[in-house]
């Protein structure tokens, strides 16, 4: 797993840690924020589709993984790109169930938000809130910074997860 940690740092991630599913905190209220706190959900956007899975099924999916990498960045675009690259490499290394969880921030201006087709729908991955992951509690329990922003000038700590197995 050191290979993936090193690669994450090469991809400009501030922190990368291998954790287990037991280190992830789930709270159905995160899913509540997803469904009623996100403008993309109201649009029934490709970015927010649950693919007809339930909250409990999504938790079970994550709990089947022995190793999970949490990535930390201040840059949403770099984080999304790094997760997909790490997913690809892990898959090619034989971890055929490797899967990234992170809201899509690949394009500087989202085509879907402009009412157009997504140019890379195969790269869209579900966000952590859809899975009910309490990112604040998970990050804080791992000693990583995660605070509510009170000003637009505050630095945002962004997180994503790579499921590896």
C-alpha positions in Angstrom: 0.0 0.0 0.0 3.0 2.3 0.3 3.1 2.6 -3.4 -0.4 4.2 -3.4 0.6 6.6 -0.5 3.7 7.7 -2.4 1.8 8.1 -5.6 -0.9 10.2 -3.8 1.8 12.5 -2.6 3.3 12.8 -6.1 -0.3 13.8 -7.2 -0.1 16.7 -4.8 -2.3 15.3 -2.0 -1.6 16.8 1.4 -2.4 13.6 3.2 -3.0 10.0 2.2 -3.7 7.2 4.8 -4.7 3.6 4.5 -7.6 2.9 6.8 -10.2 0.2 7.2 -14.0 0.4 6.8 -14.1 0.4 10.7 -12.4 3.9 10.5 -15.3 5.3 8.5 -18.2 6.9 10.3 -21.6 6.6 8.7 -24.6 8.8 9.6 -27.8 8.8 7.6 -27.9 12.5 8.2 -25.1 12.8 5.7 -27.5 11.3 3.1 -30.1 13.8 4.3 -27.7 16.6 3.4 -27.1 15.0 0.1 -30.8 14.9 -0.8 -31.9 18.2 0.6 -28.7 20.2 0.9 -27.2 19.9 -2.6 -28.5 21.7 -5.6 -27.2 18.9 -7.9 -29.6 16.4 -6.4 -32.6 18.5 -7.3 -31.5 18.5 -10.9 -31.4 14.7 -10.8 -27.9 15.1 -12.2 -25.8 12.3 -13.4 -23.4 13.4 -10.6 -25.9 12.5 -7.9 -27.7 9.4 -9.0 -27.9 6.6 -6.5 -28.3 3.9 -9.2 -31.2 2.4 -7.3 -29.1 1.4 -4.3 -30.3 2.0 -0.7 -28.4 3.6 2.1 -27.8 0.3 3.8 -26.6 -1.3 0.6 -24.1 1.5 0.1 -22.8 1.0 3.6 -22.5 -2.8 3.0 -20.5 -2.1 -0.2 -17.9 -0.1 1.7 -17.8 -2.5 4.6 -16.7 -5.3 2.2 -13.4 -3.5 1.6 -10.4 -4.3 3.8 -8.3 -1.4 2.7 -9.5 2.2 2.1 -7.3 5.2 1.3 -8.5 8.6 2.5 -7.0 11.5 0.5 -6.8 15.1 1.6 -6.4 18.1 -0.5 -7.4 21.8 -0.7 -8.0 21.5 -4.5 -11.2 19.8 -5.6 -10.0 19.3 -9.2 -6.7 17.8 -8.2 -8.4 15.5 -5.6 -10.9 14.1 -8.2 -8.1 13.5 -10.8 -5.8 11.9 -8.2 -8.6 9.5 -7.0 -9.3 8.4 -10.6 -5.7 7.9 -11.4 -5.1 5.9 -8.2 -8.2 3.8 -8.9 -6.9 3.0 -12.4 -3.5 2.0 -11.1 -4.9 -0.1 -8.3 -7.2 -1.8 -10.9 -4.2 -2.5 -13.2 -2.3 -3.9 -10.1 -5.0 -6.5 -9.8 -7.3 -4.8 -7.3 -10.2 -5.2 -9.7 -12.8 -3.8 -7.3 -10.9 -0.6 -6.7 -13.3 2.3 -6.6 -13.2 6.0 -5.9 -15.8 7.9 -3.9 -15.7 11.7 -4.4 -18.0 14.2 -5.9 -17.0 15.0 -9.5 -14.8 18.1 -9.9 -12.9 17.1 -13.0 -13.9 19.9 -15.3 -13.3 23.6 -14.5 -16.8 24.4 -15.7 -19.2 21.5 -15.4 -21.1 20.8 -18.7 -24.0 19.1 -16.7 -24.4 22.3 -14.7 -24.7 24.2 -18.0 -27.4 21.8 -19.2 -25.1 19.9 -21.6 -24.0 16.3 -21.7 -21.1 15.2 -19.5 -18.0 14.7 -21.7 -16.7 11.9 -19.4 -19.7 10.1 -17.8 -17.5 7.0 -17.2 -15.3 9.0 -14.8 -18.2 10.2 -12.5 -18.1 8.6 -9.1 -20.6 9.0 -6.2 -20.0 11.5 -3.5 -19.4 10.6 0.1 -22.6 12.1 1.3 -24.6 9.8 -1.0 -23.0 6.9 0.9 -23.8 8.4 4.3 -20.1 9.0 5.2 -19.7 11.5 7.9 -16.5 13.1 6.5 -16.1 15.5 9.4 -16.1 12.8 12.1 -14.0 10.4 9.9 -11.3 13.0 9.1 -11.2 14.3 12.7 -10.9 10.8 14.2 -7.9 10.2 12.0 -6.2 13.5 13.1 -7.0 15.3 9.8 -8.3 18.8 9.7 -12.0 19.3 8.9 -13.9 22.3 10.1 -17.0 24.1 9.1 -16.0 27.1 7.1 -17.3 30.4 8.4 -15.9 32.7 5.7 -15.3 32.4 1.9 -11.7 33.2 2.6 -11.3 30.0 4.8 -9.2 27.2 3.3 -11.4 24.2 2.5 -10.2 20.8 3.4 -11.5 18.3 0.8 -11.5 14.5 1.2 -12.0 11.5 -1.0 -11.8 7.8 -0.6 -10.3 5.0 -2.6 -11.8 1.6 -1.9 -9.0 -1.0 -2.6 -9.6 -4.8 -2.9 
